Amino acid sequence: MSRIAYVNGAYLPHARAGVHIEDRGYQFADGVYEVCEVRHGFIVDLTRHLDRLDRSLGELRIDRPMSRAALVHVIREVLRRNRVRNGLFYLQVTRGTARRDHVFPVGATPSVVVTAKRTDAEAIARKATHGIAAITVPENRWDRVDIKSVGLLPNVLARQKAKEEGAQEAIFVDADGTVKEGAATNVWIVDRNGTLRTRPADHGILKGITRTTLMDVAVRLGLAVEERTFSVEEMLAAREVFITAATSICFPVISVDRRPIGNGHPGSIAQNIREAFFGVAEKTLI
């Protein structure tokens, strides 16, 4: 079955879907996006994802392309047409198409793209069972990474470096040695006291939706959580390290820069969080 994409009011075969060459997302990275998990026929944490989309649009002063109800209808229709019950959808909104000029165009209509695809649940589960390797890279992104912008070139280069070094994630580190976040994830540690720690979600990191829901999961499991910065040294000395994202939920990190974390195997807290997550997250029927 051919994949179907939604582009500016039309449902099109994926191979023929496209935007204008002067779309500002293509020329200026002048747009925002969301990626949301679909599991067992439910969209996970949809409300929080759309709330963050609204915030990102507001920060960049891009008009909402349609009402929330209309957008939810489009998302559901794309998922249905692609027969996705386990997978994800990708949603992108740009400032629209206009003659190339740095200043905001007058009267441009925002461009909207929604795609969906199935994912390999077994492969994801295996990765969670075995854990992943990570590397550290110097922070070199713009200051407003709290906005989920499509301007991701530093993240692309960081993730490519990780791949070339045999790792699956790259973790950005500030000049003072404090951990920021992964190229596409938030980073957590379990310190020697058993407390979960993650960096405060200020302008220095993206306030991940999975990160936010994980706070609720921690309450359910009776785990202590601190939003507090930590250094690379503290990360390397932690009992556990794990990363969170909508497409992976929670992956244990078993090594950083080729140095083992704990005993070099996935820890029990990350596993318990992963198992409890779906029972706590908001679930919206497709």
WOVEN-V872041 format. One record per residue. N is the residue number from 1. PSI is psi in whole degrees, -180 to 180 (none if undefined). D_FIRST is the distance of its C-alpha to the first C-alpha in Angstrom with 2 decimals. Layout:
<<N & PSI & D_FIRST> <N & PSI & D_FIRST>>
This chain:
<<1 & 132 & 0.00> <2 & 138 & 3.81> <3 & 150 & 6.41> <4 & 136 & 9.13> <5 & 150 & 12.80> <6 & 126 & 16.00> <7 & 109 & 18.79> <8 & 52 & 22.17> <9 & -5 & 21.39> <10 & 143 & 18.16> <11 & 119 & 14.46> <12 & 152 & 12.91> <13 & 137 & 9.95> <14 & -39 & 10.75> <15 & -22 & 12.08> <16 & 1 & 14.43> <17 & 140 & 15.57> <18 & 166 & 19.18> <19 & 168 & 22.69> <20 & 150 & 26.02> <21 & -19 & 27.91> <22 & 23 & 30.71> <23 & 134 & 28.77> <24 & -19 & 31.22> <25 & -38 & 28.72> <26 & -40 & 28.12> <27 & -29 & 31.86> <28 & 2 & 33.64> <29 & 37 & 31.28> <30 & 69 & 32.44> <31 & 173 & 29.87> <32 & 168 & 28.82> <33 & 167 & 25.76> <34 & 148 & 24.76> <35 & 130 & 22.39> <36 & 137 & 22.05> <37 & 146 & 21.02> <38 & 126 & 18.99> <39 & 129 & 20.19> <40 & 35 & 19.95> <41 & 11 & 18.56> <42 & 142 & 21.33> <43 & 129 & 21.70> <44 & 125 & 24.60> <45 & 41 & 27.65> <46 & -44 & 26.11> <47 & -46 & 29.59> <48 & -37 & 30.99> <49 & -43 & 28.13> <50 & -32 & 28.60> <51 & -43 & 32.36> <52 & -37 & 32.12> <53 & -46 & 29.98> <54 & -41 & 32.78> <55 & -45 & 35.35> <56 & -43 & 33.75> <57 & -43 & 33.49> <58 & -40 & 37.10> <59 & -33 & 38.35> <60 & 1 & 36.95> <61 & 43 & 37.99> <62 & 133 & 34.61> <63 & 147 & 34.24> <64 & 134 & 31.73> <65 & -24 & 28.97> <66 & 173 & 28.75> <67 & 160 & 30.03> <68 & -42 & 28.78> <69 & -41 & 27.69> <70 & -40 & 25.59> <71 & -42 & 24.03> <72 & -39 & 23.23> <73 & -44 & 21.58> <74 & -45 & 19.33> <75 & -48 & 18.49> <76 & -41 & 17.70> <77 & -41 & 15.55> <78 & -43 & 13.45> <79 & -42 & 13.21> <80 & -46 & 12.41> <81 & -27 & 9.66> <82 & 1 & 8.02> <83 & 45 & 9.30> <84 & 114 & 11.74> <85 & -24 & 14.84> <86 & 113 & 16.10> <87 & -136 & 15.74> <88 & 162 & 17.04> <89 & 150 & 17.02> <90 & 130 & 18.88> <91 & 127 & 21.13> <92 & 135 & 23.37> <93 & 126 & 26.22> <94 & 171 & 28.50> <95 & -16 & 31.72> <96 & -167 & 30.07> <97 & 132 & 30.73> <98 & 162 & 34.34> <99 & 136 & 36.74> <100 & 120 & 37.07> <101 & 140 & 39.91> <102 & -36 & 40.42> <103 & 159 & 41.73> <104 & 134 & 39.56> <105 & 148 & 38.64> <106 & 127 & 40.09> <107 & 7 & 37.79> <108 & 144 & 34.47> <109 & 128 & 31.51> <110 & 143 & 29.48> <111 & 140 & 25.98> <112 & 131 & 23.22> <113 & 133 & 19.85> <114 & 126 & 17.56> <115 & 165 & 14.51> <116 & 152 & 13.04> <117 & 156 & 11.72> <118 & 153 & 12.21> <119 & 162 & 15.38> <120 & 96 & 17.07> <121 & -36 & 19.70> <122 & -40 & 21.63> <123 & -41 & 22.07> <124 & -42 & 23.27> <125 & -39 & 25.61> <126 & -42 & 27.01> <127 & -40 & 27.81> <128 & -35 & 29.56> <129 & -40 & 31.47> <130 & -22 & 32.66> <131 & 167 & 33.19> <132 & 165 & 32.78> <133 & 149 & 35.21> <134 & 159 & 36.05> <135 & 165 & 38.34> <136 & 146 & 40.40> <137 & 150 & 40.44> <138 & 142 & 42.85> <139 & 127 & 41.78> <140 & 22 & 41.22> <141 & 169 & 39.07> <142 & 166 & 40.25> <143 & -22 & 42.11> <144 & 54 & 39.62> <145 & -5 & 36.86> <146 & -17 & 37.01> <147 & 129 & 34.92> <148 & 72 & 31.20> <149 & 155 & 31.14> <150 & -1 & 28.57> <151 & 86 & 31.56> <152 & 20 & 30.70> <153 & -45 & 32.12> <154 & -36 & 34.74> <155 & -40 & 32.15> <156 & -48 & 30.02> <157 & -37 & 33.15> <158 & -45 & 34.23> <159 & -36 & 30.99> <160 & -40 & 31.10> <161 & -41 & 34.71> <162 & -46 & 33.79> <163 & -44 & 31.24> <164 & -22 & 33.89> <165 & 12 & 36.34> <166 & 19 & 34.14> <167 & 171 & 33.49> <168 & -12 & 30.50> <169 & 151 & 32.13> <170 & 135 & 34.91> <171 & 120 & 37.41> <172 & 138 & 39.30> <173 & 131 & 43.06> <174 & 165 & 45.68> <175 & -27 & 48.78> <176 & 5 & 50.81> <177 & 6 & 48.72> <178 & 146 & 46.89> <179 & 136 & 43.25> <180 & -85 & 40.89> <181 & 174 & 37.21> <182 & 171 & 34.39> <183 & -30 & 32.28> <184 & 25 & 29.49> <185 & 164 & 31.33> <186 & 152 & 34.55> <187 & 136 & 37.12> <188 & 153 & 39.23> <189 & 157 & 42.11> <190 & 112 & 43.99> <191 & -179 & 47.62> <192 & -18 & 50.46> <193 & 0 & 51.24> <194 & 11 & 47.77> <195 & 135 & 46.99> <196 & 133 & 43.56> <197 & 138 & 44.01> <198 & 152 & 41.78> <199 & 142 & 42.79> <200 & 142 & 43.52> <201 & 71 & 40.75> <202 & -154 & 42.83> <203 & -6 & 41.96> <204 & -17 & 41.74> <205 & 167 & 38.40> <206 & 136 & 35.31> <207 & 89 & 35.70> <208 & 143 & 32.61> <209 & -43 & 31.13> <210 & -39 & 30.75> <211 & -45 & 34.34> <212 & -46 & 35.54> <213 & -32 & 34.01> <214 & -30 & 35.37> <215 & -41 & 38.81> <216 & -38 & 38.24> <217 & -42 & 37.09> <218 & -41 & 40.30> <219 & -46 & 42.38> <220 & -38 & 40.78> <221 & -2 & 41.59> <222 & 30 & 45.03> <223 & 141 & 44.49> <224 & 139 & 46.57> <225 & 136 & 44.81> <226 & 129 & 46.47> <227 & 95 & 45.09> <228 & 142 & 47.26> <229 & 156 & 46.94> <230 & 155 & 47.30> <231 & 169 & 48.05> <232 & -40 & 46.42> <233 & -42 & 49.37> <234 & -38 & 48.73> <235 & -44 & 45.07> <236 & -26 & 46.11> <237 & 0 & 48.65> <238 & 157 & 46.37> <239 & -40 & 45.70> <240 & 152 & 41.97> <241 & 137 & 39.68> <242 & 160 & 36.12> <243 & 153 & 33.59> <244 & 146 & 31.44> <245 & 160 & 28.31> <246 & -35 & 25.56> <247 & -12 & 22.94> <248 & -13 & 25.40> <249 & -80 & 27.96> <250 & 115 & 30.83> <251 & 124 & 31.18> <252 & 140 & 34.65> <253 & 118 & 36.18> <254 & -11 & 38.33> <255 & 149 & 39.81> <256 & 124 & 40.58> <257 & 40 & 41.84> <258 & 11 & 42.04> <259 & 130 & 44.43> <260 & 147 & 43.55> <261 & 128 & 43.21> <262 & -126 & 45.30> <263 & 11 & 45.14> <264 & 15 & 42.04> <265 & 158 & 39.74> <266 & 142 & 37.59> <267 & 164 & 39.86> <268 & -32 & 39.93> <269 & -45 & 39.84> <270 & -41 & 36.49> <271 & -43 & 35.08> <272 & -40 & 36.69> <273 & -45 & 35.29> <274 & -44 & 31.74> <275 & -31 & 32.13> <276 & -14 & 33.68> <277 & -50 & 31.46> <278 & -30 & 28.79> <279 & -18 & 31.67> <280 & -36 & 33.31> <281 & 154 & 30.54> <282 & 139 & 29.64> <283 & 119 & 26.59> <284 & 122 & 24.91> <285 & 137 & 22.65> <286 & none & 19.27>>
